[in-house]
Amino acid sequence: MKTAVVILNWNGRQLLEQFLPSILNFTPENVDVYVADNASTDESITFIKDNYPTVNIVINKENGGYAKGYNDALKHINADIYCLINSDIEVTENWILPVVNLFKKEKDTAIIQPKILDFKDKTKFEYAGAGGGFIDFFGYPYCRGRVFNSLETDNNQFNLTSEIFWASGACFFIRSTVFHQLGGFDEDYFAHQEEIDLCWRAQNEGFVVKYVGTSTVYHVGGATLQESNPRKTFLNFRNSLLNIVKNVPGKNLFLVIFVRLVLDGVAGLKFALELRPVHTWSVLKAHISFYKNLNKFIKKRKQIQRKSNYSIHTSVVWQHFVLQRRKFNNLK
């Protein structure tokens, strides 16, 4: 199966200098490596051309974020499997083969995520994906090895291959046919949670999302948008609401949206009490943007709701904050 590793870059020359060597060292020679550049204004492209002439370059006309950036770039890349990988990831030996072998063996498996550990503390799971993603009844994403901000130590508890609900965009393998069949990422998201939406839509079409624990990568996290950045808060809160409108079945929709809006208000109040008013304002702006996009996303949901895959009953908020269950295996 022809595989292409595609690194999305925006003004990331230092990250490319630090992490491109591991990708080239541990990627088989028959796998093409691309850098998809989102109209960088730094010396990223010059650096690649001067130092890594074997790396292919696709230059996008604008910085359309993660979603549009990959949609634009992948139109120009011919492969059976796309590996979409952040520029702040260090890969390890034999990170690709277990994933490709699973694609060969399981025709319905369309999306795969490896184990994602923290580059800054390699004994811990990393926030953006950890041991594979799940979602609760109210649309809150969480992971094996990471529930909200509680991160577990990797004790090989999530080494087995298993089915998950969503794969992290930090290192995201997908069959090219499925990516294009689904129309790629929803560009209205710009960045954050567009991979959850794509995984949700893939499952609605009967495809399977999996996690392969025998492939490991290390993620810095927050290299493009740090956790403290209000823009990140805005995108996460808004896009999570858009995911609900687009994907949650009608019988649950109004309840889920109402509860989420209330809980978002609580989160905004918490930010204010923590003397982080700029994040409170980000939550408010997220709600304003959500209402502005509501009609557009209602139209989108009409196109996919006939197949919606959603049979989840747990509330991770209740279990984590009220019942104090910090680890994935303690959730019920």
GIDAQUI-V188271 format. One record per pair of residues at least 6 apart in sequence whose ideal C-beta (glycine too) atoms are under 7 Angstrom apart, sorted by the first residue. I is the first residue (numbers start at 1). GAP is how many residues later the second one is. Records with the same first field share a line. If there is no record, write none. Layout:
# GIDAQUI-V188271
I = GAP ; GAP
This chain:
# GIDAQUI-V188271
1 = 79 ; 80 ; 99 ; 102 ; 103
2 = 77 ; 78
3 = 28 ; 76 ; 77 ; 78 ; 80 ; 93 ; 97
4 = 28 ; 30 ; 73 ; 75 ; 78 ; 79
5 = 18 ; 22 ; 26 ; 28 ; 29 ; 78 ; 80
6 = 28 ; 30 ; 67 ; 68 ; 71 ; 76 ; 77 ; 78 ; 79
7 = 27 ; 28 ; 29 ; 78 ; 80
8 = 28 ; 30 ; 58 ; 61 ; 62 ; 79
9 = 7 ; 26 ; 27 ; 28 ; 29 ; 31 ; 35 ; 78
10 = 28 ; 30 ; 53 ; 214
11 = 29 ; 30 ; 31 ; 33
12 = 32 ; 75
13 = 29 ; 30 ; 31 ; 34
15 = 72 ; 73 ; 208
16 = 28 ; 31 ; 32 ; 71
17 = 30
19 = 68 ; 69 ; 70 ; 71
20 = 32
22 = 68 ; 69
23 = 10 ; 68
24 = 9 ; 28
26 = 65 ; 66 ; 67 ; 69
27 = 6 ; 69
28 = 68
31 = 65
32 = 24 ; 47
33 = 22 ; 23
34 = 22 ; 24 ; 43
35 = 13 ; 20 ; 22
36 = 22 ; 24 ; 33 ; 34 ; 37
37 = 7 ; 8 ; 20 ; 21 ; 22 ; 23
38 = 22 ; 25 ; 26 ; 31
39 = 21 ; 22 ; 23 ; 24
45 = 12
48 = 7 ; 9
58 = 15 ; 18 ; 19
60 = 9 ; 12 ; 13
64 = 8 ; 123
65 = 125 ; 126
66 = 103 ; 125 ; 128
67 = 118 ; 119 ; 120 ; 122 ; 123 ; 124 ; 127
68 = 119
70 = 14 ; 114 ; 115
71 = 113 ; 114 ; 116
74 = 8 ; 105 ; 110
79 = 97
80 = 95 ; 96
81 = 19 ; 22 ; 92 ; 94 ; 95
82 = 92 ; 94 ; 97
83 = 90
84 = 85 ; 88
85 = 86
86 = 84 ; 133
88 = 131 ; 132 ; 135
89 = 81 ; 82 ; 128 ; 129 ; 130
90 = 29 ; 127 ; 128
91 = 126
92 = 124 ; 125
95 = 19 ; 120 ; 121 ; 122
98 = 114 ; 116 ; 117
99 = 13 ; 15 ; 74 ; 113 ; 116
102 = 7 ; 10 ; 59 ; 108 ; 110
103 = 6 ; 9 ; 72
108 = 98 ; 99 ; 100
109 = 99 ; 101
110 = 64 ; 65 ; 68 ; 92 ; 97 ; 98
111 = 56 ; 61 ; 62 ; 63 ; 88 ; 91 ; 98
112 = 55 ; 61 ; 98 ; 100
113 = 16 ; 19 ; 51 ; 54 ; 55 ; 58 ; 59 ; 98
114 = 57 ; 98 ; 101 ; 102 ; 103
115 = 16 ; 43 ; 98 ; 100 ; 101
116 = 9 ; 10 ; 12 ; 13 ; 14 ; 52 ; 54 ; 55 ; 101 ; 103
117 = 7 ; 8 ; 9 ; 37 ; 99 ; 101
118 = 6 ; 7 ; 8 ; 100 ; 101
119 = 99 ; 100 ; 101
120 = 100
122 = 96
123 = 30 ; 31
124 = 27 ; 29 ; 30
125 = 6 ; 20 ; 21 ; 26 ; 27 ; 29
126 = 93 ; 95
127 = 19 ; 24 ; 94
128 = 40 ; 42 ; 91 ; 93
129 = 14 ; 39 ; 41
130 = 13 ; 14 ; 15 ; 16
131 = 12 ; 13 ; 14 ; 27 ; 80 ; 82
132 = 11 ; 12 ; 30 ; 32 ; 79
133 = 8 ; 10 ; 31 ; 32 ; 33 ; 34 ; 35 ; 63
134 = 8 ; 9 ; 30 ; 31
135 = 6 ; 30 ; 31 ; 61 ; 177
136 = 6 ; 176 ; 178 ; 179 ; 180
137 = 119 ; 175 ; 176 ; 177 ; 178
138 = 118 ; 121 ; 122 ; 177 ; 179
139 = 101 ; 104 ; 105 ; 109 ; 117 ; 121
140 = 176 ; 177
141 = 25 ; 55
142 = 6 ; 174
144 = 14 ; 184
145 = 6 ; 7 ; 13 ; 183
146 = 6
147 = 169 ; 173 ; 179 ; 181
148 = 172
150 = 176
152 = 175
158 = 55
159 = 54 ; 55
160 = 53
161 = 49 ; 50 ; 51 ; 52
162 = 48 ; 49
163 = 45 ; 46 ; 47
164 = 45 ; 46 ; 47
165 = 34 ; 44
166 = 29 ; 30 ; 33 ; 43
167 = 28 ; 32 ; 42
168 = 27
169 = 25 ; 26
170 = 49
171 = 46
172 = 23
178 = 24 ; 29
182 = 16 ; 19 ; 20
185 = 9 ; 13
186 = 8 ; 11
188 = 105
189 = 8 ; 50 ; 53
190 = 45
191 = 44
192 = 40 ; 43 ; 44 ; 47
193 = 43 ; 46 ; 47 ; 50
196 = 47
197 = 46 ; 49 ; 50
199 = 10
200 = 47
201 = 103
202 = 7
203 = 6 ; 106
204 = 100 ; 103 ; 104 ; 105
205 = 102
225 = 6 ; 7
230 = 48 ; 49 ; 52
233 = 46 ; 49 ; 50
234 = 48 ; 51 ; 52
237 = 27 ; 46 ; 49
238 = 48 ; 51 ; 52
241 = 19 ; 49
242 = 48 ; 51 ; 55
244 = 12 ; 13 ; 16
245 = 49 ; 52 ; 53 ; 56
246 = 51 ; 54 ; 55
247 = 61 ; 63
248 = 8 ; 62
249 = 56 ; 59 ; 61
250 = 55
263 = 54
264 = 19 ; 23
267 = 16
268 = 12 ; 15 ; 16
271 = 8 ; 9 ; 12
272 = 8
314 = 17 ; 18
316 = 15
319 = 6 ; 12
320 = 6
325 = 6
